[in-house]
Amino acid sequence: MINLTENTCLEGYTLLIPSTCVGNVSQLTADLLIENLKMVKVGNVFHDSIPPLIGLSAFEHVTDKVTTAAELYVDSKQLAVLQLRTPLTAPLMGDFFSKLVDFAKSHKVKDVIVLTACYGYEKHSVQGSDFAYYDNKNKDLSGIPGLDKAGSPLKILGGGYAVKLFEKFAEADIDTLVLYKYVSEGDNIPDAVTLLLKLNEIRKFVDVGPKNDKLTMPVSWKFLFGNRPPTEIY
């Protein structure tokens, strides 16, 4: 299912997986991680639940000339990012998740982080935080400002398959954390940046600088909303 390059060792790694969600916020956050950590592509992922996709390389530092629907990247901080760029086919995703769990166990992955987003109108408390988390090991993240623990049972409207993915890993007793933000659809780049910053408060992955001035945007974001309109139409 995941074709890894030779000599790829994931023992003790954190596996981060973005769920398809409102605004594609989690995929954008994964892009930021890959770009700013200059992560190395070590594998392509194939499964019947993943609709095929191919395009130009999303990152200047990656030697591959194309980007596909699902790819695995790693870096020296023992972080692995499984970037999923297409929605999964619902009837087949259960099998895909089971194989992902088997993959994580066989490669001795230490823990899993699932990123996603929730519809902004589902945040019913004005005083509540824009960010929430849920985990299966009762982590104490109360010291992180602006981060609430989600209620049980976990429900994230607009969060795609994040809950199902969490449940699969939790059933296998793999340390799993779901982190999400309440967002509205539109230009969700700012949401991706703030989700990365909140993730960074939980686990220091990226050196963002005092004013986030060290963050680099992927080259693939240059025309995220299409090319500029031709001036001839005005």
N, C-alpha and C positions, 0 to 999 in steps of 0.2 A: 504493500500500500504506500509506504514512504520509502522511496529509493534514496538512501543516504550515500554520500561519497565515502570512499574508503577511509578508515582510521578515524571516523567520527564517534566520539565518546560523549554520551549525555548523562553519565552517572553523576548524581549530585546536582544536576541542573534544575532550574525553574523553567517550566514550560508555560509560556503565555499564549493564550488563544483568544482572538477577538471573535465575538459573535456578530453575525449580521444583525444590524439594529437600526433604529431610527437615526437618520442623518449619517449613517455609516461612520459614526464617531469612533467606534472601537477600531475599525480598519485604518482610519486616519491616524489614530494614536499608535497603532502598530507600525505604520509607515514612519512616523517620527522616531520611534525607537530604533528601527532598522537604519534609518539615515544617520542619526546622530551618534549611534554606537558603531557605525560603519560595519554592521554585522555581515558575516560571510554566509552566502547561500550554500547549504550542504545537502539539500534534497528537494525533490518534487514529490507531490502527494497526488495519488490517483485513487479514485473510488467512484462507483456508479452513482453515488449521491451528489457528486460535485460536477455541476455543469461545466463543460470546457470553456476556457477563455485563453486568448493569447493576445499580447500587445507588445509595444516597445518596452524596453527595460525601464522600471520605475525609479531606479537609483543610478546615479552616475558612477558610484564606486563599485557596483556589481559588474563583473566582467561579462555575464550573460547578456546577450543582445535582446532577449525577449523576457516577458513576464507571463506567467501562467496562473491558473485559477488558485492553486494552493502550493505554497512553497515554505520550506523550513530554513530559518536563519539562526546562526549562533554567534556569540561573542565571547571574549575572554572573561567576562564577569559571571560566567556560568548561567547565562540566560539564553533560552531558545524561544524563538517566536515563530509560531505556525500561522503565517498570514493566509487567510481565506478571503478571496476576493469575490466569490459568487455565492448566492443563497444556496442552501442545500435542499435536495429533493426530499420532501417530508417522509414518504414511505420507506426510504432507504437510509435515513440519517441514523436510526438506531444501530444498525450494523456498523456504520462508520464510527460512531462513538464507542462501541464495544471494542473495535479494533484499535482506536486511539488509546483506550485504557490499557489494552494488552501491550501496545507499543511503549507506553510510559512505564509500565511495570517491567517489561523485558529489558529496557534500557536504563532502569534504576533511576528514573527521574525523581527528584526530591519532592517537589510540590508543583502545583498548577495554579495559575491565575487566569481567570476568565474576565475579559473586559466587555462591557456592553453599555447600552444607554436605555433610558425609559422616557416615555412621553412626558413632557413638562407638565401637562395638566393633571397628571397622576400624583403630583406632589400637592397634597391637599392642605398641608400646613404651611402658612406663610413664614413661620419662624423656623421651619425645618431646613436642613442642609440641602444643597444641590447634589451632594454625593452620598452614596450609601454602599454598604458592603454586607456580605454574608459569607460565613465559612463553616466548615465542619469540624474545626478543632478548637472552637471557642477562644479565638484570639482576642486579646484585649487591645483594641485600637482606640480606646477612649481618650488617649492623650493627643490624638490627631484632631486639630480643630476643623470644624465644617464637615465632619464625616459621621453619619448615623449608621447604626446597625439595622438592617432590614428586618421586618417582622417575619414570623413563621406561620404558615408555609410561605416559602419564597415565591413571589409573583412579580414579574417585571414586564409590564405591557409595553410592547415596542422593542423588547430586548432580544427578539429572535429566539434562538435555541439555547440561550445561556443557562436557563434553569435545567433543561434536560441534560445538558453537558455537565453541569455541576452535580446533578444527581448520579450520573454514571460514575464519575470519579469518586464521589463520596461513598457510593456502594462498595467500591473497591478499596475503601479506607485510605485513599490518597489525599494528602493534605491539599485542600482546594479552597481558593478564595474567589468570590465574585465581586468585582468592583464596577459600579455604574454611576452615571450622571443623569439627572433630569434635563432634557433638552427639547428644543423645538426644531423642526426641519427648516433648512435654509443653508446659509453658509456656516457649516459646522466646524471649520478650521479652529476658531477660538475654543470651541468645546473640546476638541481633540487636544489642544495645548493644555487646557486646564485639567483634563483627565490625566494627562501625562504627569503634570505637576503633582496632582494628588497621589498618583501611583508612586511618584518619587518620594513623597513623604512617608509612604509605607515601606518602600524598598528603594534605596538610593541607587538608581541605575544610571542616570544621566546627569552630567554637570551642566546645569542650565545657565549658570551665571547669576549675579545679583538681580538683574532685571530681565531674566530670560533671554539675555542678549547673545547667548552661545547656541541657541537653538537654530538648526538649519532646516529649511523646508525642502522636501524632496523635489527633484526636477520635474517629476510627473505631476506636481501640483500647479505648474505654471499656467496651464489652461484647464484647470479643474472644472470650470463652468463653460468651456468652449472657447473658441477664438474670439477676439474682439470683433464687433460688427464693422463691416467695411465703411469707410468714411463716405463713399459714394452715395450711400442711402440718405445722407442728410442734406 
